[in-house]
Amino acid sequence: MKDIIEELANRKGVKKIAVENFLMSLGESTKEEALANLNYDTQLYNWNSVTYLAIREGIKRLIK
């Protein structure tokens, strides 16, 4: 898990703290809940598209 998060957080142009914090806080979330939270947080915090895509990929890779 930590390796995946680190890989995604270190992509060019992403907001590293956002990726790390969001993905580390997934807990027992379902994929649907996590994606809904991602959409909400993206608007709330005005994350750029590469940050959104990195987190989205992380959700898909970390939640089976």
N, C-alpha and C positions, 0 to 999 in steps of 0.2 A: 504493500500500500504506500509506504513512505517513498519508495523509489518512483512510483507512478506520479505521485504528487510533486516530487522534486523535478521530475522530467517536464511536467506540464507547467510548473511555476517558473521554470527557467527559459521558457520560450521567449523569443524576441517580441517585445511590445506588451507583454502581459503585465497586469498588476499583480506582482508576486504574492503580496500579503493577502489579496483577495482570493487567489487560487488556493493558497495554503489553508487559510482560515475556513473557507467554504467547504473544501473537501475533507478537512480534518473533523468537521462538525457533522458529517453525514449521519453518524450513529446508526439508528435502526430505521432510517427513512427508506421509503420505497422509492423506486426510480421516478415514479410519477410525482410524488411529493417533492423530491429533490429538484426535478425539472421545473415544477411550479415555483418553488422558492428561488431558483436561479433566475427565472423571468422577472419575478418581483424585485429581487435584489439588484439585478442589472439596471432596471429603471430607477430604483431608489438611489443607487450609488453612481449611476451614470458610467458603468463600466464600458470599455471599448469592446469592439467585436472580437478581437483576439483573446481577450480575457474571458468573455462569454463562451467562446468556442473551446478554450482550454478546460474550463470548468465543466462544460457539457460533455466533452470527451471523458473527463475524469469520472463523472457520474456514470456514464455508460460502461466504463472499464471497471469501476469499483463496486457497483451494485449489480448483482446477477439476477 
